[in-house]
Amino acid sequence: MSAPEALEPPSSLASGPGERDLVSVIVPTHNRGYIIERALDSVLAQSHRALEVLVVDDGSADDTRRRVEKYGSNVRYVPRPNGGVSAARNTGLALATGEFIALLDSDDAWLPWKLEAQVAFLRARPGVGMVWTDMAAVDEDGRVVSPAYLRTMYGAYRKTRLDRWLRPVGTLRDLNASVPPEQTDRTAWEGDLFSAMFLGNMVHTSTVLLRRERLRAVGGFDESLRPSGEDYDFHWRTCREGPVGFLDAATILYRVKGSDQLTAPAYMPDIARNNLRTLENRLASDRSRLALPGRTIRRQLASAHTWLGAELLLGGGRPGSTRHLARGLAMHPLRPRVAVLLLFSLLPFAVLRTVRAAKRAALRTPLGRFRG
């Protein structure tokens, strides 16, 4: 087995124009040898053939390297010490040489026409710096459990209408790409999503294609937002830099309920904490740009505090739950459920543990109930 490849990223992220038509595909992974071939096969099956595939192995201890290296020169294997998904993505972004950049989590898979349709869209809309899509949810056996899962997973879609922020600019039929006939009537959208993103993330990472110049303006992922919940900040900063596009059709297969996913229940307190931090950071730097009423902003902050407080409480009575629940209730009062959670947070830990065991099903909030 050859020695690990030395990492020598360029001095600045996404410098230069990149190789025309080339899509650099960044696949971060950690101990996903059992499923990564599914992801890589889906990349190599793309109808858009100009590809550069970089698998950034974030300190795996399984057989990931063996499985990746069997693809030979079609896939570049990049090992690095474990530093989290943001650090792994940034390593790949720094090494990418393409005109376009795509991100794929190692347990997801693409449909064959994804990149061709997205490249065609960006070619037709020169002012758009990023395009994302819907996704189909699949179970551990690959069976489709939801053919259009984006609006289910991301609660922001239930808080605002997409057509308030984006305008239709045709259908997928107009792209002259290898789109399946049943998808050609789906709408393509373009516009400014910056203010809408205050209501929560609306972009799923594995569906994204970016122009190189947009990535250069945005910069990389914030590596301090770990172990999970880093995507919201990155996609919001992407929307901050200019118009974005949305193809309202599923182009990926998103695995749900995997125990090793960074959206698993064990990570919910971290996701909620990073959600609140992202909101507060954006408010501090861009409050004047938000085309939202003050009441909406206060309620979204209240929701973020409440979500974090609930996750801290129901995840084991961790310190801080009372403070965040109280803050959320003060910013948006008259919510009995939140008041009940706040009262429970004041109980001694031993009592709380007993009550929580008895009431868990009644009190536990599904993902998105308090999520920003």
N, C-alpha and C positions, 0 to 999 in steps of 0.2 A: 504494500500500500504506500502511495506517495506521501511525502510530507505535506502538512497543511499549507495551503496557499497563503502567502504573505498579503496583508491588506495594505494597499497603497492608494487610498482614495484621493481624488483631485483636491486642490487647495480650497475650492469653493463648491458648494452643492450645485449641481446641474449647470456648470459653466459651459459656455459655448452653445452653438445651435443644436448639437446632437446630430446623429446620423439620420438623414431624411427617411421617412416611412418606418424606421425601426421602432418597435415597441419593446421597451425594457420592462420585463416582468419580474417584480420583486416578490419572492416567496419566503417569508420568515418561518422558521419551524423549530420546535423543541420536542424531542421524543415523539415524533409523529411518523416514524418509519412504517407503521402498520397501515397508514392511509395516504401518505404523501404521493405515492405513484398515481393514485386517482387524480389528484390535483395536477400533477405534471403531464399526465396523458391528456388531460383536457386542454392544457395550454398548447401542447404540440399538435393537437387536432384542430387548431384554429384555422379558419379559412383565410385569415390574414397571415401570411407566411413570414413576413420580416420580423423575426423575434430574437430577443436576447433574454435568456432565462437565468436568473440568479437566485439560487436557493441559499439563504443565509441561515446556517445551522447554529442556533443560539445555545451551544453547549450540550447537545444531545448525548445521552449515554446509551442509546439503543442502536439499532442497525440503520439509522437514517443515512449515514454516509455511503454505506454499501449500496443501498437502494437507489440513491441519487446518482452515484458515479457510474452505474450501469447504463445510464443514458448517454455517456460519452460526451462528445463535443456539443451536443444539443443543449446541454444544461451545465451551467457553471456552479460548482459546489464551493461555497465560501464559509468555512468554519470560523467561529469566534467564541470567546468565553461567554458564559451566560450573563446577560445583562438586561433581559426583558425584551418584549416585542418591539417597543419603540426603538431601542438601540439596534436591534436586528434590522428593522426596516431602514433606519438611517444608514447603516452600513451598506445595504443594497442600493439605496438612493444615491449615495456618494460614488458608487462604482458604475451606475447606469450611464450608458452612452447614447440612448435612443432619443429621437425627437419627441416620443410620447413615453409616458410612464404608467404602468398598471400595477396594481397591488392585489395579491391573492393570498389569503390565509391558507395554510397547508391542509386544512380539513374541508375546504370548499372546492368546488369544481365549476368550470365555465361551460356554457353551451358553445358549440363550434362557431357560431356567427357573431359572438359578442364583440370581439375587437374590430372586425371588419365594419360592423355597423357604427361603432363609436368613432373610429378613425374617419369614416365617411361623414359623420355628423360634424366633427371638429373641422374637417376640410371645408364643409359647406357654411360653417358659422365661425369665421376667423376671429371674432371678438370673444368667443367663449373659451375659457381656460380649462374647464373640467366638465366631464359628463359622467353621470351615474345612472343606474337603472334599478328596476324592481328585481326581486329574486324569488325563487321557489324554495320552500323549506322541504328538506328530506330527513327521514329518520336514519337511525344507525345502519339500517339495511339498504339505504338508498331509495326508499319508497317516498314519493311525493306526498306530503301531508298538507301542504298549502301551496297552490300554484302562484299566488301573489302575496308574499309574506311581508313586504317592506312596511306597509301601513299597519300591519298587526304588531310588528316588533317595535316600531318607533312611534311613541305616543304623540309626538309633535304633529303628526298628520291628523290627529283627532282634535287639535287645538286651533287649526287654521286651514283655510282652503288654499290649495296649491296655486289655483288660478288667480289668487290675490297678488302673488309675487312673480309668477312666471307667465309667459304668454305662449300659446301654441304656435309652432312654426312648421307645421306639416305633420306627416306621419312617417312611420318607418319605411313605407313603400317608396318614399321620395329619396331614400339614401342609396338606392341601387346596390344594395348589399344582399348577401345570401340569407335574408331573413325568412323564416318559415312562413308560409302563406297565412296561417292563423294569427300571425303577429303583425302583419303588414299594415293593418288599420290602426295600430296603437299610436298614440300621440307622442310627438317630440316637442319638448318645451325648452324655453330659454328665458333667462332673466336674472334679477338680483335677489338672491336668497338670504342676504346677510341678516336682515332684521328677523326674518322668520326663524332663523337658526337659534335665536334667543329662546324660542319656545321648546327647544330640544333638538338633538341631532336628527337629521332627515336623510343622511347619506350613509350607505353601508360600504365599508372599505373595499371588499372584494369585487364590488361592481364598478369601481372608479377607473377612469382613464384621464390623465392629466397631460397638458402640454408641458414641455420642458421649461418654457419660460414662466409658466404659472408656478411650477414647483420652485423655481429659483426665487420668485417673489415671496412665496409662502415660507420657505425653509423647511426643515425636517420636523419630525415628531418630537414633542416635549418628553424627554426621557425621564423627567421627574414624576410624570403621571403614570405611576405603576402600582401594582402589577397589571391593572386593567383600567379601561375608561379613557384611553389616550386618543381615541379616534375622533371624539366630538371636537376637541380643541383643534386638531389638524384640519378637519373638514370645514369648520367655521372660519378659520384663517384663510382657507382656500376660497371660500365664498366672499370674504372680506376684500380680496384682491381684484374682483371684477365679475362679470357675468358667468353663469354656469348653465349647464344643460341637463335635461333629464329625459331619458327614453323610458316611457311608461310600459315596459315589457320586461319580463323576467329573463335575465341573461346568465344567471348563475344558479347553482344548486347549493343552498346553505344548509349545513348540517345542524340539526337542533338536538338538544338534550344530551350532548356529549359530555362525559364527566371531566374531560380535560380541556373544555372550552373556557375562555376567559370571561364568558358570560354566565358561568355556572354559579349557583347560589352562594358558594363560599366567597365569591369575589364581589358580591353586591355592595357591601359596605365601602369597598375601595372605589367601585364605579360611582356610587352615590357621592362620595367625598370628592372625587375628581370632577364630577358634574358640577357641584357647587363651586369648586375652585375655578373651573372654566368660566362659569357665569360671572363670578366676581372679577376675574381678570379682564374679561371683555368689557364689563361695565366701567371698570377703572380707566380703560384706554379708549373706549369707543362709545360712550354713552350718548354723545351728540348725534351719532350716526343711526341710532336705533329709531326706526319709524314705528314706534309703538307707544300707546298711552302709558302714563305712569302707573296706573292701576294694574295694567297687564304685567308690567315689569315687577311690581311688588308681589303680585300673586305667583309669578314664576319663581321668584326668589323664595317665597314662602313654601312653595311646593318642593324646592330643592332642599331647604332646611328640614322639612318634614320627612322627606324620603330618607335623608341621611340619618335623622334621629330614629326613624322607625327601623332602619336596617341595623343600626348600632344596638338598639334595644332588643329586637327580635333575634339578632344574631348572637346573643350571649350577654346582654346587659353591659355592653362596653361603655367606658367613660365617654361623656359627651352627648349621650342620647337626650338627657333632660334639657340641656342647653339648646340643642338644635330644634327639638320639638317645641319648646317654649318660644323660640324665635319665630318658628314657622306659624305658630298659633297667633302670636302678636301681630305679625304682618298680614295674616288673613284669618281673622277670628270667626266664631260661630261655626266651627267644624267639630261636631261631637266626637267623631271617631278619633280625631287628633287629640282632643282633650282627654279621652280615655287612655290613649297611649302615653300621654304626658303623665297622668296619674300613676300608671303602672311603672313608669320610669323612676318614680320617687320611692318605690318600695325597696326594702332591703333585698340584697341579691338573692339570699336563700329563699325568701318568700317569692320573689319574682320568678326564680327558676321553677318553683312548684306550680305557680299560676300559669307560667308560660307553657309548661308541659301539658296542662289541662286545657288551655285556651288557644293553643298554637294555630289550630285550623281556623278559628274564628278571627284571630288577630293578624295572621300572616298576610301581607299584601303581595299580590302578584306583581311581577315586573311591569312597571309603567303606571301603577296606581298613583304613586307619589312622584314618579320620575319626571324630571324636567324635560 
